[in-house]
Each structure stands twice: as structure tokens, then as C-alpha cells.
Amino acid sequence: MIAPFWDDLDPSQGGDVYVWNDDDGGRFVVQYQDVRRKHTDDTETFQVIFHHPEVHPTPTGDSKILFQYLEVSGTDSCTVGIEHPQQYDGIEYLYNGRYGASAAPLADSLAIL
């Protein structure tokens, strides 16, 4: 699971979700633009960028995943992190308002690679 901002986001109540496949740059971008959080007036704007490992190699051969936050309204109930497909391992950055030991607070203009 890829969780850049796991909360009750609801584009049907406002905002848009865009995708862009940048073949030349070796990236796939998913953008949440002014998407409303369910049962609130808060909106969130952020991107998830998946880097193709053949264009952007890493020592382990994995894909780099970049979370970019333009505007963050609330972090009291969201989760940020990644999880193994079999759900036995993951990296938890933020869970329900509690940050990991080395995590900077989620804020406007923050990026997490």
C-alpha cells in the first residue's frame, strides 16, 4: 500500500485527481488538487511520484516514491507511509496524529522520498 495521505478524501465533494505518465522523465504522477476531506471543509493538495527504476536506478533496484505536499490542512486523523503487499512490513511516517521518531511534521511544501 502507498499511503501519501490516507484519510477520508472525497473528490466528489470538491477538488480533482489527475494522473500523468511522463515517459521521457521516467515518472508516473498522481496529483490530488484541492480534494476535500470528508465531513470537513479542509482540502489537501499533494502528489505521489513514482520513478521508473530503469531511468532512476537505486542500489536495491526498487522504485523511488516521492510524496510532495503543497497544501496540508489537517493531520490529526491521517496516515502516511508504505506497506508490503503481504502486509507484514512497512514504513510508518505518521499514524492518526502520531509521528515516527525521526519524522518532520507534515506541512505545506514538505517532500518525502
C-alpha positions in Angstrom: 0.0 0.0 0.0 1.2 3.5 -0.8 -0.4 6.0 1.6 0.6 9.6 1.0 -2.4 10.9 2.9 -4.6 8.1 4.0 -7.8 9.7 5.3 -11.4 10.1 4.1 -10.6 12.2 1.0 -13.6 12.7 -1.3 -13.1 14.3 -4.7 -16.8 14.1 -5.3 -17.2 16.9 -2.6 -14.6 19.1 -4.2 -11.3 19.0 -5.9 -9.8 16.8 -8.6 -7.4 13.9 -9.0 -5.0 14.0 -12.0 -2.6 11.4 -13.4 0.3 12.0 -15.8 2.7 9.4 -17.3 6.0 11.2 -18.1 7.6 8.6 -20.4 10.6 10.8 -21.2 11.3 11.6 -17.5 10.6 8.1 -16.3 7.9 9.2 -13.8 4.2 8.5 -13.1 2.5 11.3 -11.2 -0.8 11.2 -9.3 -2.0 14.6 -8.1 -4.7 15.4 -5.6 -5.7 19.0 -6.2 -7.9 20.8 -3.5 -9.5 17.5 -2.6 -12.0 17.7 0.3 -11.6 15.7 3.4 -15.0 14.0 4.1 -17.1 15.7 6.8 -14.9 18.8 6.9 -14.2 21.9 4.8 -10.5 21.1 4.7 -8.8 20.5 1.4 -5.5 18.8 0.6 -3.2 19.3 -2.4 -0.3 16.8 -2.9 1.4 14.5 -5.4 2.8 11.0 -5.4 5.5 10.5 -8.0 6.7 7.0 -8.9 10.1 6.9 -10.5 10.8 4.2 -13.1 13.8 2.2 -11.7 15.5 1.9 -15.2 15.5 5.7 -15.6 16.2 6.5 -11.9 18.2 3.5 -10.6 18.7 2.7 -6.9 21.2 0.4 -5.3 18.4 -2.1 -4.5 16.6 -1.8 -7.9 13.4 -0.5 -6.2 11.4 2.4 -7.5 11.7 5.7 -5.7 8.4 7.1 -4.5 8.2 10.8 -3.8 5.4 12.4 -1.7 5.1 16.2 -2.3 2.7 18.2 -0.2 1.7 21.7 -1.5 -1.1 22.4 1.0 -1.8 20.4 4.1 -4.9 21.3 6.2 -5.0 18.7 8.9 -3.0 15.7 10.1 -5.0 14.7 13.2 -6.5 11.5 11.6 -4.4 10.7 8.5 -1.8 8.0 8.0 1.4 8.4 5.8 3.6 5.5 4.9 4.1 2.4 2.8 3.3 -1.2 3.4 4.5 -4.5 1.9 1.8 -6.2 -0.3 1.7 -9.1 2.2 1.1 -6.6 5.0 3.9 -7.9 7.2 6.3 -5.0 6.8 6.1 -1.2 6.2 7.3 2.2 7.0 5.0 4.3 9.1 5.7 8.1 8.9 2.5 9.3 10.5 -0.4 7.4 12.1 -3.5 9.1 13.4 -1.7 12.2 14.5 1.4 10.4 15.9 4.7 10.8 14.0 7.6 8.4 13.8 10.6 9.2 15.9 12.6 11.0 13.1 9.6 12.4 11.1 9.3 16.1 10.4 5.7 17.3 10.8 3.6 17.1 7.7 3.3 20.7 6.4 3.0 22.8 3.3 5.9 22.3 0.8 7.2 19.2 2.6 8.6 16.4 0.4 9.3 12.8 1.5 11.3 10.4 -0.7 
